[in-house]
Amino acid sequence: MQYRRTFAPGGAFFFTVVTFERKKILAQEPALLILRQAFRSVMIRHPFKIEAAVVLPDHLHMIWRLPKDDGDYPTRWRLIKSYFTRHWEGREDIPTTVSRKNKGERSVWQRRYWEHMIRDEVDWKRHVEYIHYNPVKHGLARSPGEWRYSSFGRFVKSGLYAEDWGGSVGVMMDERLE
């Protein structure tokens, strides 16, 4: 099967990246520290801006803005996932499949990830809201503000959200994104 990816230097992209077999390894503080280090390390040589993000126990969602002269997000994801895997390996016994062993792959991340090029401001806002509401959707928090592994607090501080956005009043989310 051929996967076709859209490359747009300077573009904004929404990503979903999932752990292998949805193992909840990202729920552990050491994993989150390694993940942060992976991003910092890659961003030094391959800059990009994280516009919105949420990290959940078994997956993460992000919107990246790429540099004007660079649309190569696959390299960035490959390096981030590789860095994390190298530094996480040995911390937890994660069984692997024969297919992955034969390809020299580890069982930390799903092979693929999902990306969507953001088309306009409405599309960007819809995906940002999806990102920030995701912990509530998965039953991990009662409101986006309760989940500390997200860019929601940064959006509140900048005045883009009220502190109680997405709480008990609720918001309509587009289920087609997951």
C-alpha angles and dihedrals in degrees: 000000000000117000115208117206127190115233118197119165108224091015130137118236134189114216137190116195120182133196119242110281087353092282109180096233094131090065090076120089094225089056092051091051091051091047091053090049090050091055093046092048094050094042091060093064099023108033124203136148124247103217097178134000146171128185116202127182095268106017145016137216125205144168114215129190111209126211116271092250099041133065098165105122094146090069091049093051092045090053094045093049092044093049091049093047094049092050096040097046113110094022091093133017104242113178116225135207126250089245092055092046091052090052094045091245128145126223100243104096135028109254095242135041131200122244133181125186110230108238104193145336093287090053091046092051092047092053094044089053091048090052094049096044094047097093089054092047090054093047094247095119139013092227135012090250091064093061110083098190097075142078090244093105091053089053091050092049091051091051097247092118136029112239091247095049112139094010127120093326089060133205133236112255128194105240092195090079096071 
